[in-house]
């Protein structure tokens, strides 16, 4: 693991999490920082909106994957969206920009981790 940072589960921390992860990812040689930025923003936003815990963590791993942990054990579900929808596209974005992403329950501390490797577009 390169680094992990915990962020308070508040909307104003999403930009900080996105910036931190994208900079570290790029410094480590990540080839698609735009995809990293978008996906960290999406997954961190979901942690803030849906997890309900005091914090979430963002990790940049040695293999240039990103892991976002939150305290909710509820697994994400695909939603029906249309061109007017303002939310509900997180799993679609992960499928497009990080094929092979995984959502893993965290049996040690509770909650779940979403791990992905940005692939770009």
C-alpha positions as CSV (number, residue, x, y, z in Angstrom):
1,X,0.0,0.0,0.0
2,X,1.4,3.4,-0.9
3,X,-0.8,5.4,1.5
4,X,-4.2,5.6,3.1
5,X,-6.0,8.7,4.4
6,X,-9.2,8.8,6.4
7,X,-11.7,11.6,5.6
8,X,-14.7,12.8,7.6
9,X,-18.0,11.6,6.1
10,X,-19.0,15.1,4.9
11,X,-19.6,16.4,1.4
12,X,-16.8,19.0,1.7
13,X,-14.2,16.2,2.0
14,X,-14.9,14.6,-1.3
15,X,-12.8,17.2,-3.2
16,X,-9.9,16.8,-0.8
17,X,-10.1,13.0,-1.2
18,X,-10.2,13.3,-5.0
19,X,-7.3,15.7,-5.1
20,X,-5.1,13.6,-2.7
21,X,-5.7,10.3,-4.5
22,X,-5.3,11.7,-8.0
23,X,-2.0,13.4,-7.1
24,X,-0.5,10.3,-5.4
25,X,-1.8,8.1,-8.2
26,X,-0.1,10.3,-10.8
27,X,3.1,10.5,-8.8
28,X,3.2,6.7,-8.6
29,X,3.0,6.5,-12.4
30,X,-0.8,6.0,-12.9
31,X,-1.5,6.5,-16.6
32,X,-5.1,7.8,-16.4
33,X,-5.4,10.4,-13.7
34,X,-8.6,11.7,-15.2
35,X,-10.3,8.4,-14.7
36,X,-8.8,8.1,-11.2
37,X,-10.2,11.6,-10.4
38,X,-13.7,10.8,-11.6
39,X,-14.0,7.4,-9.9
40,X,-12.6,8.5,-6.6
41,X,-15.1,11.4,-6.6
42,X,-17.9,9.1,-7.4
43,X,-17.1,6.4,-4.8
44,X,-16.2,9.0,-2.1
45,X,-19.5,10.8,-2.8
46,X,-21.4,7.6,-2.4
47,X,-19.6,6.9,0.9
48,X,-20.6,10.3,2.2
49,X,-24.2,10.1,1.0
50,X,-25.0,6.4,1.8
51,X,-22.6,5.0,4.4
52,X,-23.6,7.1,7.4
53,X,-20.4,6.5,9.4
54,X,-18.1,9.0,10.8
55,X,-15.4,8.5,8.2
56,X,-14.3,6.8,5.0
57,X,-10.8,5.9,3.8
58,X,-9.1,6.2,0.5
59,X,-6.0,4.1,-0.3
60,X,-3.7,4.1,-3.3
61,X,-2.1,0.7,-3.6
62,X,1.2,-0.4,-5.0
63,X,-0.5,-1.9,-8.1
64,X,-2.1,1.5,-8.8
65,X,-5.5,0.4,-7.7
66,X,-7.6,2.5,-5.5
67,X,-9.6,1.3,-2.5
68,X,-12.4,3.2,-0.8
69,X,-13.7,1.8,2.5
70,X,-16.9,3.0,4.2
71,X,-18.7,1.7,7.3
72,X,-21.9,0.6,5.5
73,X,-22.3,-3.1,4.9
74,X,-25.0,-2.4,2.3
75,X,-23.7,-3.4,-1.2
76,X,-24.2,-0.9,-4.0
77,X,-27.0,-1.7,-6.4
78,X,-27.5,-0.6,-10.0
79,X,-30.2,1.9,-10.6
80,X,-32.2,2.7,-13.7
81,X,-31.2,6.1,-15.1
82,X,-32.0,8.3,-18.0
83,X,-30.4,11.4,-19.5
84,X,-32.1,13.6,-16.9
85,X,-30.8,11.6,-13.9
86,X,-28.4,13.4,-11.6
87,X,-27.3,10.4,-9.7
88,X,-27.2,6.6,-9.9
89,X,-24.4,6.1,-12.4
90,X,-21.6,5.1,-10.1
91,X,-21.6,1.4,-11.0
92,X,-21.9,2.2,-14.7
93,X,-18.8,4.4,-14.4
94,X,-16.9,1.7,-12.6
95,X,-17.8,-0.8,-15.3
96,X,-16.7,1.5,-18.1
97,X,-13.5,3.0,-16.5
98,X,-12.4,0.2,-14.1
99,X,-13.6,-3.1,-15.5
100,X,-13.0,-5.8,-12.9
101,X,-13.7,-3.5,-10.0
102,X,-14.8,-5.3,-6.8
103,X,-16.9,-4.6,-3.8
104,X,-15.8,-6.7,-0.8
105,X,-17.4,-6.9,2.6
106,X,-14.9,-6.0,5.4
107,X,-15.3,-8.7,8.0
108,X,-12.5,-7.3,10.2
109,X,-13.8,-3.8,10.8
110,X,-17.3,-3.9,9.2
111,X,-18.5,-2.0,6.2
112,X,-17.1,-2.6,2.7
113,X,-14.3,-1.7,0.3
114,X,-14.7,-0.8,-3.3
115,X,-11.4,-1.5,-5.1
116,X,-10.8,-0.5,-8.7
117,X,-8.0,0.1,-11.2
118,X,-8.7,3.1,-13.5
119,X,-8.4,2.1,-17.2
120,X,-9.3,5.4,-18.9
121,X,-11.5,6.0,-21.9
